[in-house]
Structures are given as C-alpha cells and as structure tokens.
C-alpha cells in the first residue's frame, strides 16, 4: 500500500511539473501595456495596463486545475491497471 501511495505521489508531482512547464512554454506572449492574458490551456491571469490592475481569471484557473487533476488521476489509473493486470 505504501508503494502505491508513493507511486501516486510521484505521478501527481510529475504531472504538476509537466503542466507548469507547459504554462511557461506555451503561454501567450507578454507586452508592456496590452493587458495580456496568460495560461495554458485556459487563461488564468490577466496583466494590468497603466490604467487597470491585473487580476486572476478564476474560471480559467479552476479549469486548468481540473485538467491537471484529471491528467494525474488518469496517469495513476493507467499505472495501477498495468500493475494489476500482470
């Protein structure tokens, strides 16, 4: 049981690292005064301009979080089903 929990923690950690890497590599370009949105696959943050403040786009943030959790759960499920099928 401890090995399964350890494997799950490793898979979830790697999924989060890959997802964060995708955020930085595939996020939209930033500019000095365009109010750019960034995040991958959904925008979760909007930069402020000289007259507005930046803010978090909660729907995009929750969507990105749900995608990351879904990918992690799928990866754990695939890893566990391969172990059980042996």
Backbone as JSON Lines, residues from 0, in Angstrom:
{"i":0,"aa":"X","n":[0.83,-1.2,0.0],"ca":[0.0,0.0,0.0],"c":[0.87,1.26,0.0]}
{"i":1,"aa":"X","n":[1.96,1.23,0.76],"ca":[2.84,2.39,0.83],"c":[3.49,2.64,-0.53]}
{"i":2,"aa":"X","n":[3.83,1.57,-1.25],"ca":[4.43,1.73,-2.57],"c":[3.44,2.36,-3.55]}
{"i":3,"aa":"X","n":[2.18,1.99,-3.44],"ca":[1.15,2.57,-4.3],"c":[1.0,4.06,-4.02]}
{"i":4,"aa":"X","n":[0.96,4.44,-2.76],"ca":[0.84,5.85,-2.39],"c":[2.06,6.62,-2.87]}
{"i":5,"aa":"X","n":[3.24,6.02,-2.73],"ca":[4.47,6.66,-3.19],"c":[4.45,6.85,-4.7]}
{"i":6,"aa":"X","n":[4.0,5.84,-5.43],"ca":[3.89,5.95,-6.89],"c":[2.89,7.03,-7.29]}
{"i":7,"aa":"X","n":[1.76,7.07,-6.6],"ca":[0.76,8.1,-6.89],"c":[1.33,9.49,-6.66]}
{"i":8,"aa":"X","n":[2.07,9.66,-5.57],"ca":[2.67,10.96,-5.27],"c":[3.67,11.36,-6.35]}
{"i":9,"aa":"X","n":[4.46,10.4,-6.82],"ca":[5.44,10.69,-7.87],"c":[4.73,11.06,-9.17]}
{"i":10,"aa":"X","n":[3.71,10.31,-9.55],"ca":[2.99,10.6,-10.8],"c":[2.31,11.95,-10.73]}
{"i":11,"aa":"X","n":[1.67,12.25,-9.61],"ca":[1.0,13.54,-9.46],"c":[2.02,14.68,-9.48]}
{"i":12,"aa":"X","n":[3.15,14.49,-8.8],"ca":[4.2,15.51,-8.8],"c":[4.74,15.76,-10.21]}
{"i":13,"aa":"X","n":[5.01,14.68,-10.95],"ca":[5.5,14.83,-12.32],"c":[4.46,15.49,-13.22]}
{"i":14,"aa":"X","n":[3.19,15.15,-13.03],"ca":[2.12,15.76,-13.83],"c":[2.05,17.26,-13.57]}
{"i":15,"aa":"X","n":[2.18,17.65,-12.32],"ca":[2.14,19.08,-11.99],"c":[3.35,19.8,-12.59]}
{"i":16,"aa":"X","n":[4.53,19.18,-12.52],"ca":[5.73,19.8,-13.09],"c":[5.59,19.95,-14.6]}
{"i":17,"aa":"X","n":[5.11,18.91,-15.28],"ca":[4.9,19.0,-16.73],"c":[3.87,20.07,-17.07]}
{"i":18,"aa":"X","n":[2.79,20.12,-16.3],"ca":[1.74,21.1,-16.55],"c":[2.27,22.52,-16.35]}
{"i":19,"aa":"X","n":[3.05,22.75,-15.3],"ca":[3.62,24.08,-15.08],"c":[4.61,24.44,-16.18]}
{"i":20,"aa":"X","n":[5.38,23.46,-16.64],"ca":[6.28,23.71,-17.76],"c":[5.51,24.12,-19.01]}
{"i":21,"aa":"X","n":[4.37,23.48,-19.25],"ca":[3.54,23.84,-20.39],"c":[3.0,25.27,-20.24]}
{"i":22,"aa":"X","n":[2.7,25.66,-19.01],"ca":[2.21,27.02,-18.77],"c":[3.25,28.05,-19.23]}
{"i":23,"aa":"X","n":[4.51,27.8,-18.91],"ca":[5.56,28.76,-19.24],"c":[5.98,28.66,-20.71]}
{"i":24,"aa":"X","n":[6.0,27.46,-21.26],"ca":[6.45,27.3,-22.65],"c":[5.41,27.72,-23.67]}
{"i":25,"aa":"X","n":[4.15,27.4,-23.42],"ca":[3.1,27.65,-24.4],"c":[2.18,28.79,-24.04]}
{"i":26,"aa":"X","n":[2.49,29.52,-22.99],"ca":[1.66,30.67,-22.63],"c":[1.79,31.77,-23.67]}
{"i":27,"aa":"X","n":[0.85,32.67,-23.66],"ca":[0.87,33.75,-24.65],"c":[1.97,34.75,-24.32]}
{"i":28,"aa":"X","n":[2.38,35.51,-25.34],"ca":[3.44,36.49,-25.16],"c":[2.97,37.66,-24.3]}
{"i":29,"aa":"X","n":[3.9,38.24,-23.56],"ca":[3.59,39.39,-22.7],"c":[4.04,40.67,-23.41]}
{"i":30,"aa":"X","n":[3.38,41.74,-23.11],"ca":[3.82,43.03,-23.61],"c":[3.73,44.02,-22.46]}
{"i":31,"aa":"X","n":[4.23,45.23,-22.67],"ca":[4.29,46.19,-21.59],"c":[2.94,46.82,-21.25]}
{"i":32,"aa":"X","n":[2.1,47.01,-22.26],"ca":[0.84,47.71,-21.99],"c":[-0.3,47.17,-22.84]}
{"i":33,"aa":"X","n":[-0.5,45.87,-22.83],"ca":[-1.58,45.33,-23.66],"c":[-2.6,44.55,-22.83]}
{"i":34,"aa":"X","n":[-2.39,44.41,-21.54],"ca":[-3.34,43.65,-20.73],"c":[-3.41,42.2,-21.14]}
{"i":35,"aa":"X","n":[-2.27,41.6,-21.42],"ca":[-2.21,40.24,-21.95],"c":[-2.74,39.22,-20.95]}
{"i":36,"aa":"X","n":[-3.36,38.18,-21.48],"ca":[-3.79,37.04,-20.68],"c":[-2.76,35.94,-20.85]}
{"i":37,"aa":"X","n":[-2.55,35.16,-19.81],"ca":[-1.64,34.04,-19.96],"c":[-2.12,32.84,-19.17]}
{"i":38,"aa":"X","n":[-1.66,31.69,-19.62],"ca":[-2.05,30.4,-19.08],"c":[-2.24,29.41,-20.2]}
{"i":39,"aa":"X","n":[-2.06,28.14,-19.9],"ca":[-2.26,27.09,-20.91],"c":[-2.92,25.91,-20.24]}
{"i":40,"aa":"X","n":[-3.92,25.33,-20.75],"ca":[-4.64,25.63,-21.98],"c":[-5.65,26.75,-21.82]}
{"i":41,"aa":"X","n":[-6.04,27.1,-20.63],"ca":[-7.0,28.18,-20.41],"c":[-6.29,29.37,-19.78]}
{"i":42,"aa":"X","n":[-6.73,30.57,-20.09],"ca":[-6.15,31.77,-19.48],"c":[-6.59,31.85,-18.02]}
{"i":43,"aa":"X","n":[-5.62,32.03,-17.12],"ca":[-5.95,32.12,-15.71],"c":[-5.5,33.44,-15.08]}
{"i":44,"aa":"X","n":[-4.85,34.3,-15.85],"ca":[-4.38,35.56,-15.3],"c":[-4.39,36.62,-16.4]}
{"i":45,"aa":"X","n":[-4.74,37.83,-16.04],"ca":[-4.68,38.93,-17.0],"c":[-3.83,40.03,-16.39]}
{"i":46,"aa":"X","n":[-2.82,40.46,-17.17],"ca":[-1.95,41.55,-16.72],"c":[-2.71,42.86,-16.75]}
{"i":47,"aa":"X","n":[-2.32,43.74,-15.85],"ca":[-2.9,45.08,-15.86],"c":[-2.15,45.99,-16.82]}
{"i":48,"aa":"X","n":[-2.78,47.07,-17.18],"ca":[-2.15,48.09,-18.0],"c":[-1.82,49.27,-17.11]}
{"i":49,"aa":"X","n":[-1.45,50.39,-17.72],"ca":[-1.13,51.56,-16.89],"c":[-2.35,52.09,-16.16]}
{"i":50,"aa":"X","n":[-3.55,51.79,-16.64],"ca":[-4.75,52.32,-16.0],"c":[-5.62,51.25,-15.33]}
{"i":51,"aa":"X","n":[-5.25,49.98,-15.46],"ca":[-6.03,48.91,-14.83],"c":[-5.11,48.01,-14.02]}
{"i":52,"aa":"X","n":[-5.7,47.24,-13.16],"ca":[-4.95,46.29,-12.35],"c":[-5.08,44.9,-12.94]}
{"i":53,"aa":"X","n":[-4.05,44.09,-12.75],"ca":[-4.13,42.69,-13.17],"c":[-5.06,41.93,-12.24]}
{"i":54,"aa":"X","n":[-5.59,40.83,-12.74],"ca":[-6.47,40.03,-11.9],"c":[-6.45,38.57,-12.35]}
{"i":55,"aa":"X","n":[-6.92,37.74,-11.44],"ca":[-7.0,36.3,-11.7],"c":[-8.32,35.99,-12.38]}
{"i":56,"aa":"X","n":[-8.27,35.16,-13.42],"ca":[-9.48,34.68,-14.09],"c":[-9.81,33.32,-13.47]}
{"i":57,"aa":"X","n":[-10.72,33.31,-12.53],"ca":[-10.97,32.12,-11.71],"c":[-11.49,30.93,-12.5]}
{"i":58,"aa":"X","n":[-12.29,31.17,-13.52],"ca":[-12.81,30.06,-14.33],"c":[-11.66,29.35,-15.03]}
{"i":59,"aa":"X","n":[-10.74,30.11,-15.6],"ca":[-9.57,29.52,-16.25],"c":[-8.67,28.81,-15.25]}
{"i":60,"aa":"X","n":[-8.49,29.42,-14.08],"ca":[-7.66,28.81,-13.04],"c":[-8.25,27.47,-12.59]}
{"i":61,"aa":"X","n":[-9.55,27.46,-12.33],"ca":[-10.2,26.21,-11.9],"c":[-10.21,25.18,-13.03]}
{"i":62,"aa":"X","n":[-10.37,25.64,-14.27],"ca":[-10.32,24.73,-15.41],"c":[-8.94,24.11,-15.57]}
{"i":63,"aa":"X","n":[-7.88,24.92,-15.45],"ca":[-6.51,24.4,-15.51],"c":[-6.26,23.4,-14.39]}
{"i":64,"aa":"X","n":[-6.75,23.72,-13.19],"ca":[-6.58,22.83,-12.05],"c":[-7.31,21.51,-12.29]}
{"i":65,"aa":"X","n":[-8.52,21.58,-12.83],"ca":[-9.3,20.37,-13.1],"c":[-8.6,19.5,-14.16]}
{"i":66,"aa":"X","n":[-8.04,20.14,-15.18],"ca":[-7.32,19.39,-16.21],"c":[-6.09,18.71,-15.61]}
{"i":67,"aa":"X","n":[-5.33,19.43,-14.78],"ca":[-4.14,18.85,-14.15],"c":[-4.51,17.67,-13.25]}
{"i":68,"aa":"X","n":[-5.59,17.8,-12.48],"ca":[-6.03,16.7,-11.61],"c":[-6.52,15.53,-12.46]}
{"i":69,"aa":"X","n":[-7.26,15.81,-13.51],"ca":[-7.74,14.74,-14.39],"c":[-6.62,13.97,-15.05]}
{"i":70,"aa":"X","n":[-5.6,14.67,-15.52],"ca":[-4.44,14.0,-16.13],"c":[-3.71,13.17,-15.09]}
{"i":71,"aa":"X","n":[-3.58,13.69,-13.88],"ca":[-2.91,12.94,-12.81],"c":[-3.69,11.68,-12.45]}
{"i":72,"aa":"X","n":[-4.99,11.8,-12.32],"ca":[-5.81,10.64,-11.98],"c":[-5.74,9.59,-13.09]}
{"i":73,"aa":"X","n":[-5.78,10.04,-14.35],"ca":[-5.68,9.12,-15.47],"c":[-4.33,8.41,-15.47]}
{"i":74,"aa":"X","n":[-3.25,9.14,-15.21],"ca":[-1.92,8.53,-15.19],"c":[-1.8,7.51,-14.06]}
{"i":75,"aa":"X","n":[-2.35,7.81,-12.89],"ca":[-2.32,6.86,-11.78],"c":[-3.16,5.63,-12.12]}
{"i":76,"aa":"X","n":[-4.32,5.85,-12.73],"ca":[-5.2,4.74,-13.1],"c":[-4.51,3.82,-14.1]}
{"i":77,"aa":"X","n":[-3.86,4.4,-15.12],"ca":[-3.16,3.59,-16.12],"c":[-2.02,2.82,-15.48]}
{"i":78,"aa":"X","n":[-1.25,3.49,-14.62],"ca":[-0.14,2.81,-13.93],"c":[-0.63,1.7,-13.02]}
{"i":79,"aa":"X","n":[-1.72,1.93,-12.33],"ca":[-2.25,0.92,-11.42],"c":[-2.88,-0.26,-12.19]}
{"i":80,"aa":"X","n":[-3.55,0.02,-13.3],"ca":[-4.18,-1.07,-14.07],"c":[-3.13,-1.94,-14.72]}
{"i":81,"aa":"X","n":[-1.99,-1.39,-15.11],"ca":[-0.92,-2.21,-15.66],"c":[-0.33,-3.13,-14.59]}
{"i":82,"aa":"X","n":[-0.23,-2.61,-13.36],"ca":[0.32,-3.42,-12.28],"c":[-0.64,-4.54,-11.92]}
{"i":83,"aa":"X","n":[-1.94,-4.28,-11.89],"ca":[-2.92,-5.29,-11.52],"c":[-3.04,-6.35,-12.6]}
{"i":84,"aa":"X","n":[-2.89,-5.97,-13.87],"ca":[-3.08,-6.92,-14.95],"c":[-1.92,-7.92,-15.08]}
{"i":85,"aa":"X","n":[-0.8,-7.67,-14.43],"ca":[0.34,-8.59,-14.53],"c":[0.09,-9.83,-13.79]}
